[in-house]
């Protein structure tokens, strides 16, 4: 268990020993704030979330680098795994959302998928128990990257006509532009990145709180022999939720990457 969760568990036992009258779970604030390891109070503050981000960045880079050093004509082992991941992004993300023109964006989408997925998986890794994307900063930065990317793609391929296509959709009566244009500004340039960030952040934070709740409950019940029977239900549910969160970690990375590809595809073909 991580330090904040362990502190919460100790407070539960203390409450029980002092006749506190019930279970006391750690405050939610304790589950998302982590002390600085280095450079506290500076813009370069390094803590547990930063460390997870670093791993989420370096692991896929290292894997692809290892595979690229000695590629085999018939892929096996790690090379087969990494090529399968590229094939998955191509067939399930790029082709449906962008089409054949989207292959040039594969490096970005693959990097985004792996970075999000590995950062999410730390939610269920022992001694970590914290998804990096349960902090809004990560999803927000990724959403801004997506925003800049699809605007850049639109301007590159359609010049300033991209904004005309988006803000003044063809076929709409001109009198309705007073209503349609503000809606398009909000939906395309504000709601899109906002919803991307909040979707990822909220799902990972909710799963983190759920796992911590059942973990604390199971650990606490072991300290009360008369309530140990409840663990017959609580512990299997904890195991089930852990498996579910592993799936959610993958699903959220996939959804974020897919929506990014959809927005890039829309910038390439704004008239559609």
BELGI-V736196 format. One line per field, one symbol per residue. phi: phi as a letter, one per 20 degrees, with the letter a starting at -180 (. if undefined). psi: psi as a letter, one per 30 degrees, with the letter a starting at -180 (. if undefined). burial: + if it has 16 or more other C-alpha atoms within 10 Angstrom, else -. A space follows every 50 residues. Layout:
phi->???
psi->???
burial->???
This chain:
phi->.fgffffffffffffffemfnqfcefgggfecdcffeclgndfdgdcfff ffgfffeffffffffffffcfdfdfclffffffffffffffddfffedog feffeggffffffffffffffffdegmelbfgeedfgfgfffffgfgfff ffffffeclfffffffecgfneggfeffeffffffffedcfgfffgffgf ffffffffffffgfffffffffecgfdgffffdffgffffffffffffgf fffffffffgffffffffcffe
psi->kleeeeeeeeeeeeeefghfglkjlkkeefffkklkelhkglfgkkaeee eeeeefeeeeeeeeeeefeikkejklbeeeeeeeeeeeeeefeeeeeeaf ffffgeeeeeeeeeeeeeeeffegkkfdhjkeggkfeeeeeeeeeeeeef eeeeeefgbffeeeeefikkfkkeffffeeeeeeeeeefeeeeeeeeeee eeeeeeeeeeeeeeeeeeeefffjefgfffffeeeeeeeeeeeefeeeee eeeeeeeeeeeeeeeeeeiff.
burial->+--++--++++++--+------++++----++---+---------+++++ -++-+++--+------+-----------+--+---+--++--+++-++-- -+---+--++++++++++++++++---++++++++--+++-+++-++-++ +++++--+---++-+++++----------++--+---+---+++-+++-+ +++++-+++-++-++++++++------+--+--++-++--++--++-+++ -+++++++++++++++++-+--
